Amino acid sequence: MQSLDIKRFGFAVAVASTVSYLGCVLVMLTVPHETAINFFNSLMHGVDATTIMRWDMPWWETILGVIEIFVLGWLFGALIACCYNAFGKANVSAES
């Protein structure tokens, strides 16, 4: 069984998370408020997101959110790769 490179996999998850976050920002900036609310309500299985949505988010908070999502995505991806590598080795040694 091959192992995952922890840094590369962490980076891949970080980039994917950041692109997803920027997609969310794009939706919030380009669609009418009611459409955005309906979109996010459908993603959250009908939970009403109206009370938690902010329409006046300053640009610096958006940049900070991008950085935070990237870091958290990298950490989460690295954790997944570590677990995959650790449990994969246990299975290979048990089969031998």
N, C-alpha and C positions, 0 to 999 in steps of 0.2 A: 504494500500500500504506500502510495506517495504521501508526503507531508506537505502542508501548506506553508508558504513563506509568510510568517506572521506580519512583517512590515508591509509586504505587498498586498496581502489580503485586507489588512486594516486600512490601507490607503484606498483600495477599491471600494470598500464599504463606506468610507468617509466621502469619497467623490460621489457615489450613488446617493447618499443621504443629502449631500449639499445640493445636488441637482434637483432632488425631490423638494427640498426646502425652497429653492429658487423658483421652482414650478408653482409652489403654493403662493409665493410672493407675486408671481406673474398673474395668477388667477385673481388674487385680491386687488391688483391694480387695474385689471382690464375688464372685468365683468361687473354688471350692476350688483349692488349690495344683496338684493333678494336672491339673485342667481348664485352668488357666492355662498350665502347662507344655506340654500337648498343643496348645493354641491357638498359642503362640509357636513351638513346633517346626514346626507346619504352615506358618506364615508364612515360616520360614527354610529351607524345602525339606528338612526332615528333620534339620537340624543340631540336636543335643541342647543345649537352652538351660538345662538343669537346673543346670549348674555356674556359670553366670553370672547367674542370677536372684537378686535380693535381696528378701527378704520383710520386712526390718526397716529400711526406708528412712525416715529422719526427715522430718518435714513441711518443714523448711527446705531440704532437698536437693531435694524435689519442687518447691518454689517456684523454687529456683535453676534446676532443669531446665526449667521452663516458660519462664523468662526466656531461658535459653540457646537453647532451641529457637526461640523467637520471633525472637531476633536472628539466628541462623543461617538461619532461614527467610526473613527479610527480605533478608539478604545474597544468598542463593541466588536468590530471586525477582528481585532487582535485577540480578544477573548474567545471568539468563535474558533479562530485558527488554532489557538493554544489547546482548547478542548478537543478539537478535531484531531490534532496531532497526538495528544495524550491518550485519548481513547482508541485511536486507530492503532497505536503501537501495542496497546494491551490486547486488542483483538488478534493482531498478527502473531504475537508470541503465544497466545492461547491456541491458535490453529496449528502451530508448528510442532 
